[in-house]
Amino acid sequence: MASKTEKVLSILKLQPVVPVLIVDDAKSAVNLAKALVAGGLRAIEITLRTPAALDAIKAVAAEVEGANVGAGTILNSKDYEAAVKAGSTFIVSPGVAPSVLAAAKDSAVPLLPGTATPSEVMTLREAGYDVMKFFPAEQAGGAAMLKAWSSPLAGTFFCPTGGISLKNAKDYLSLPNVVCVGGSWVAPKELVAAGDWAGITKLASEAFALKG
C-alpha cells in the first residue's frame, strides 16, 4: 500500500489543480488534454459520466505526451477494471464501496477514494489509505472543514473537489493537509465546444500558477 500511496501522491503533486473533465466526444479529448498539458496541468481526470469516457481515456493515454490520465466517477469494480484497461494511471471515486476497495487492492493502479465525513476517513485509514478525495468539498463544509480535520486526522491528505474555482482554490491550497484541488473550471464546455484550445491553455496556466 505504501508504494501505491507514493504513486498517487507523485501524480497529485505535479500541479495544484487536477482538471475534472466530462467528455462528450472522444475525438476532442486529445486536443483538450494537449491544451491542459501545455498549460502545466499534466494530471487529468476524465470522469466515467458519458459513453465516450473510456475511449477518451484510451486516446489521451496513447496520444498525449506528458499526460497522466486518470478515471473519475468509479462506482464499482467493473468500472475500475475497464478504466485500468483503457490506460488510466490513477482512479478516483466519489465515495467508498467494498467492491471498489477490493478492485484497488488487486490492482497496481492507485485509488484516490472519496470521503465526506470523519468516519469515512477513519475507515479508509484502517484500510491503509492516507490520501483521499474530499467530495463534494464546498457542500461538505469547505476549507473550514478540512482545517478542522487537520489536527484530529493528522497524517491524512486530501484533494478536495466540488464547487472549487479560481476564486476559492487558494483557501484550500493554503491548508497543510491539502495536496491539490480538483476543478472543472479549467475546461469550460463553451471553450471545448468552440475548439478554443488556446483559451483552455490560458486557464490551465492560471491554475498552475496557484502553485506559487
C-alpha positions, 0 to 999 in steps of 0.5 A: 500500500505504501508504494501505491500511496507514493504513486498517487501522491507523485501524480497529485503533486505535479500541479495544484489543480487536477482538471475534472473533465466530462467528455462528450466526444472522444475525438476532442479529448486529445486536443483538450488534454494537449491544451491542459498539458501545455498549460502545466496541468499534466494530471487529468481526470476524465470522469466515467459520466458519458459513453465516450469516457473510456475511449477518451481515456484510451486516446489521451493515454496513447496520444498525449505526451506528458499526460497522466490520465486518470478515471473519475466517477468509479462506482464499482469494480467493473468500472475500475477494471475497464478504466485500468484497461483503457490506460488510466494511471490513477482512479478516483471515486466519489465515495467508498464501496467494498467492491471498489476497495477490493478492485484497488487492492488487486490492482497496481493502479492507485485509488484516490477514494472519496470521503465526506465525513470523519468516519469515512476517513477513519475507515479508509485509514484502517484500510491503509489509505492516507490520501483521499478525495474530499467530495463534494468539498464546498457542500461538505463544509469547505476549507473550514472543514478540512482545517478542522480535520487537520489536527484530529486526522493528522497524517491524512491528505486530501484533494478536495473537489466540488464547487472549487474555482479560481476564486476559492482554490487558494483557501484550500491550497493554503491548508497543510493537509491539502495536496491539490484541488480538483476543478472543472473550471479549467475546461469550460464546455463553451471553450471545448465546444468552440475548439478554443484550445488556446483559451483552455491553455490560458486557464490551465496556466492560471491554475498552475500558477496557484502553485506559487 
